[in-house]
Amino acid sequence: MKRSTICLAALILALPAAAVASVWQGAVETAETHDVKADAEGIVETLPLRVGEYVTADTEAAGIRESRVFAPFDGRVSGIRVLEGEEAAGQTILTVEPVSPYDVYCSVKDAYKTVQNTKVSGGQRVWVRCAADGSHRAVGRITTVDGLEFHTEILGGELFIGESVFIYREGSFKDEDRLGTGTVVESDEIGISAKGVILSMEVTEGEEVERGELLFTLASSDALVTRCGAEGWVTEILAEAGKNTEENAVLARISTAQQLAVEAQVEDTEVLKEGARLSYWRADDPHTLHACRVERVLKDVGSEKITAVLESLEEEVLPIGLTVYVTDEAQ
């Protein structure tokens, strides 16, 4: 990703106008992702997705033949509704009440603006502090990520229902480690559903269970079809046909929105500033300019470089990884 001044000859080839302009080379990246998750534990019989494929929400992601179902989190079995030998037609078989009374729904919109803080992932350990005076603190684990939003499971500490909190990468609670903000809500019991004949019930009502513990086994007559659930580009395939998968395991990832990212020098912030409207062209179409806007500028502490993240203002769907050139040349 380099900044350069375009000479007249280059402009004739790449731009419709011949004025000298600044250009930054960048690439199309994923702005928001959607995890395609297995609806139950079992054998992946079919996996028709391919990396680079554009899919819709109804596209089949996998066919899973259910066999065993595991606890999605630590908790207590609060009710059993289908007994051994009975057939379930997709209704709730049992319910599990989480151990923690808190859930936190979070967003990275107010994260401290560094590249590292924009990358959150499931399973990541985080620290939570109330926004009012910092007196209420807890430790948690990110369970799901959906674009700019993520969900945090509280593992220990004291919070109040309804209060606003800050989420941090480290327990030192420094501003530069802030991943975003969240709201504390009361945990709800979760219903575990499946389709098939219950072969064995491995837990009893009132029993404490740990995340990943076997709840019951069943015989399923048909493979359960898991659909993508979102529209976009398939960027990763994490499952394998013929192999076992756990319930809620990520089968694939889909890029549901794209952004342009360019690296530049600190002095370029005079042009690459939030809200600035610029232009770009695709490497595979150098003769057409498109409109874009700078959404945010990221800078790591001590670095002389910045990363500008831009949004295309046109409706075209950009392939992930495509090289682009951003310019302050007027259209």
Secondary structure, DSSP 8 states (H G I E B T S, - for coil): --EEE--HHHHHHH-SS-S--EEEEEEEEEEEEEEEE-SSSEEEEE----TT-EE-TTSEEEEEEE-EEE-SSSEEEEEE-S-TT-EEEEEEEEEEEESSSEEEEEESTTS-SSTGGG---TT-EEEEEETTTS--EEEEEEEEEETTEEEEEEEEE---TT-EEEEESSTT--GGGEEEEEEEEE---EEEEEEEEEEEE---TT-EE-TT-EEEEEE-SS-EEEE--S-EEEEEE---TTSEE-TT-EEEEEEEEEEEEEEEEGGGGGTS-TT-EEEEEETTEEEEEEEEEEEEEE--TT-SEEEEEEEESS-----TT-EEEEE----
